[in-house]
Amino acid sequence: MKPIAMVSAVIVLSLAAPSVLRAQSDTMRPMNIKQPEAKTQVKTHKAVGTVKKVDQAAGRVTLAHGPVPSLKWPAMTMGFAVKDKALFGKLAPEKKIEFEFVQQGRDYVVTSVK
């Protein structure tokens, strides 16, 4: 091949390559598919129960509570984490309480006590 033809071919290819690559990248853009929004609202549940055990060191309380309609739970006795250490002042064995709780991961956490 003659040097002038070879230089011309290189120049033509180098000028054409960016537009070919740009055209390919335009077709390879990700589609704007709307992802479902993560649930940011935490559902608060209410129940009435009796304190059975308080373990302030572990930050837990055991409650014998009535049905929880929002979760379709029957009455049962179970352990809960306690969100705020100040709530322990309202928790004493055999005391009847109204309380609110939320689910955090696999645990249920008492958020308020009346």
Secondary structure as UniProt FT lines:
FT   HELIX           3..27
FT   STRAND          44..55
FT   TURN            56..59
FT   STRAND          60..65
FT   HELIX           69..71
FT   STRAND          76..82
FT   HELIX           85..90
FT   TURN            93..94
FT   STRAND          96..104
FT   TURN            105..106
FT   STRAND          107..113
//
